[in-house]
């Protein structure tokens, strides 16, 4: 295949794509025809997301990543005075044990601090170290710019008609559904055949798929523990929720400098009629050495604006074919996915 790979052994490698054609002011970025370089990158993107659903991209985050991780490390040293999590606005501090990504397991072994776009919500940064606001706003600005460029790249990769090259951009004009979190995974006990995901006990993040369009994940290099399942293995609903002996099919996705790990979410699957599927992932504790370490990550969840319409595009249906998904407002889609989690917790189904 045309794209490069990055990972551990050959069987665990994930695609590594050159995103620079979409980070310069030319071609479709300016509303013109895509350049040859943009078309070549878009073709690789389509291949990578159909097969893997995960890939590495350089989003131009040099300089700000180190500052953001320093902020995170200082912030989690003393969480006493941090603003508590506000469920309605999805902002604030989530204490250890509050998140449960997979209700077939105990609570995730992490704490987090959630933020949203400062143009939409006033993030309460009381108790945060000096410089937090400036650093995180700079990171948000860079990630938001990259997100809009990636939406455009997705449209080109999916061969959407010219009038719909801004299909995803139109659904994220306010960035009011998008959220960024600082995650801290404190040192924990390592239990063989449990912490490494083989049993049904607690791991750092349980098996799950993201709800939104896509996610940018920044890992502190060379952070390990993230594992993903290839999109080609099937829909997320068929891959989520299983625990115990579930070591088959997982690929390791370690940190790779300032490159972001990108994965597709459930909203993208609906828009593309599963051409690009939501991808299942988890964070394990692979060994005692990793268990003894503090681990930090910063995901940027690109979620459509609440009133955006998520509707399967006609490009992904043959004439007379019905879409696999019903048309929904983004806020209803999000509520549906949250309800599925509640059902899974109570043991009455859900994905």
N, C-alpha and C positions, 0 to 999 in steps of 0.2 A: 504494500500500500504506500501511498505517496507521503503520508505524514510520519514524523519521527515519533519515537516512544521514549517515555521516561518511567523508571520504576526500579524494582529490585531484580529478581530473576526474569528471564524473558517472558515467562508465562504470566507475569503479573503486570506487565507494562501497560501504561495508559498513553493515549496520543498526546503529543506536544506540538501545538500549532503556532505558526508565526502570524500574530494578529496585526502586525505593523501596517499592512495595507489599508486597514480600516481606522488606524489612529492618525493618519495624515489627511490633510485637507485637499482631497482630490476625488475624482470619480463620483460615485453615488453619495458620498458624504456631502458633496456640494449640489446634489440633486441632478447630477449628470449620469451618463451611462457608467456602469461599473468598469474600473480598469481591469486589465488582464490579470494583474496581481490580486485584485479583489475577487474576481471570478474564480481564480485558482484556489485561493484560501477558502472561499465559500463551498467549493466542491469538496475539499477536505473536511470542512466542518460538517457537512451533511453526512459524509461517510462515518465520521467519528461519532456523531450523535445517534445515528441509526444503530451502530454496532455497540457502542460503549455507553453513551449517555453521559459520560464523564470525559474531561480532557483538561490539559494544562494550557494556560494562556498567559503571556506577558502583557499586563494591562498598564504598564508605565507607572508602577507604584514605588519606584526607587526613592529612598529618602523618607517617605512617610510611614512605611511599614514598621521600621525600627522604632520610630517615635510612638506609634500606636501601641506596640507591644510593651514599651516601657510604661506608658500610661496604664495599660491593663495590669501590669505587675504591681504598680503602686496602688491602683484602685482596689485590688483584691487583698492587699495586705491588711486592711482594716475596713470591713464592710459595715461597721456599727452605725455610721451616720449616713449611709447611702439611702436614697429615696427607695422605699419598698416598691415592689412590682405593682403596676396599675394595669389590671387586666383589660379594662375598657379601652385604654389608649395604647396598650402593649409597649410600655416603657418602664424602666426602673430595674431594681435589683431582684433577681431570683435566687433564693438561697439554695444551698445544696439539698438535693432531694425533692425539689419542687417540680422539675421537669421529668416526664415519663414518656419517652418517645415510642416505646413498645410496651404495651400493658401486659404482655406475656412475661415480662421481666420486672424486677424491682426498679425503683427510681434510678435515673441516670446519675452517674458519679461526677456531677459538675455543678458549678454555679455560674450565673451569667448576669450581664447588665445589658438591657435592651434600649435602643434608641431609634427614633424615627426622624424623618426629614424636618429640619429646624424651621422650614417654611410652613409646616403644617401643624406641628406639635412643639410645645415648649418643653424640651427635655430638662428634667430636674436633675442637676448635677451637684446638688449639695453633698458634701462629704467626699467629693472626688478630688484628686490631686490637682495642684496648679498646672495650668496649660492643657487640661483635658478638653475643654470646649474647642480651643483653637486646633488642636491636633486632630480631633475626631471630625470636626467640620472640614478640614483639609482632606482627610481620608474619604469622607462621604462625597465631597465634590469630585474627587478623582474617580471613585467607583461609579458615581452617577453618570459621569461623562462616558466612561467605558461601557456602562450598561446600555446607554442609548446607541453607542456604536455597535455593540454586540447585537442589539435588536435589529439594526439595519443589516448586519452580516447574516443574521438568521433569515431575514426576508429574502436576501439574495440567494442564500443556500437552498431555501425552499422553493425558489423560482416563482415567487409570488408575482402577479402582474404589476406593471409599473405604478398603477394607481393605488396599489396596496403595499408598496414597499415600506410605508410608515404604519402598517397595521398594528404592530406591537407598540410603537412609540405613542400612537393615539390612545392606547389603553393605559399609558403610564405618564400622562402629561403632568399630573400633580405629584407623582411619586408618593402618594398618601398612603398606599398600602405597603410600601417597602419598609423593611426593618433591618437594622444592623445590630449585631450583638457582640459583645466581648465575652468570650467563654474562658473559664478557668477550671482545669481538671486537677485538683490537688493530689498529692501522693496518696496511694491507696494500697490495700493489702492485695497481693497477687495470689490467686488460687488457681493452680493448674487445672485445665479442662473446665474452668468456669470463667475467669477473668478474660481468657482469650476467646470467648464467644462460643466455646463448644458445649457448655452447659446452659442451664436456664437462669443462672444467677445474674447479679448486677454487673454491667459493663459501663464504660464511660458514656456512651450513647447507644440506646437500643436501635434495632433495625427499623427503618422508616424511609419514606420518600417525602420530598418537599412538596408544598401545596402550590407554589407560585409558578411564574414563567421559567425562571432559572435562578441559580444561586452562584455567587462568587464566594469562594472560601479562601481565606489567607491563613496559612499555617506558618508557625515559626520554624524555619529550616534548622535541622532536618527532622521535624516532628513526625512520629510514626503512630500507628494505631488506626487510622482511617482505613476502612475497607469498603469496597463498592462491588455491586453486581452488574454485569454487562446488561445493557438494555435489550440486547438480542435474546436474552434468556426468557423474556416474557414481560407481561405487564406488571407494574408494581404491586397490584392487588394479589398477584399470584406469588410474589416473592417476599412480601412483608409478613411479619408476625411469627415466623418460624424461629424456634430456638432449639438448642440442644443438638449436637452433632451437625450443626449447620455450617460446617467449614467448607463445604463444596461450593465452588463457583465464586468465592470471594477473591478480589484483587486488591493488593495493597496500594495505597495512594499516599506516599510520604510527602512531606513538605519539599519544595523545590525553589529555594531562594524567595524572591518576591513575586514569583509567578503565582497566579491564582488557579485554584481548581474550580472548574465550572461544571455544574450538573443541571439537567433538565428537571422541571417540576410538573405537577399534575395539570396546571393550567395550559402549559405548552402541549401536553398530550391531547387535551381537548381541542385546541385550535388546529392541531395537525392530524387529528383522527388517528393518533398513535403512530404516525410516521416516526416521530420522536417521542419515546416513552419516558415517563417519570422513572427515575432510577433509585434503587434501594441502596442504602448505605448504613454504616454503623461505625462506632469507635470502640475498639477493644483495648485491652491491656495485654500486649503481646508477650511480656516477660517481666521478671522481677526488676530488672534495671529500669524499664520504662515506668513500672508501678511506683518507683521511688522518686520519679521526677514530677515537677509541676509542668503541666501542658497548657498551652494557650492557643486559641484560634479566634478568628474574626470572620464570621459569615455575613454576607450581604444578601438578604433574601429579597429578590425582585418580584414583588407581588402586584398584580394590576390594581389600579384605583378602584375603590369600592363600587362605583356606578358604571364601570367598564363592562361591556358585553363580551362574554367568552362564547364564541360561536365557531364551530368547525368550518374552516374555509373551504369554499367550493373546489379549490385546487386539489383537495385530498379525497375527493369522492368521484367515482365513475358516474356517468350519466344514469340517473334513476336510482343510484345507491343512497341509502339512508345513513346519516352519520351515526357513529357509535355513541355519541354523547348528545344530550339535550343542550339547548342554548340556555345560558344562565348569566345573571349579573355576578360580577366578581365577588361581591359581598355575600351572596347566597352560596356561591361555590365554596368560599372559605368556611362559612358556617356549616355546610354539608360535611366538609372534611373534618372539622372539629367535632361534629356529631358522631362521625364514624369512629373517632378516637374514644369518645365516651362509650359507645356501644362495645368497642373492643375491650374497654376496661371492665365493663359489667358482664362480659362474656356472652353477648347476644349478637355477635357478628360484627360486620364492618371490616374495612380493609386495613 
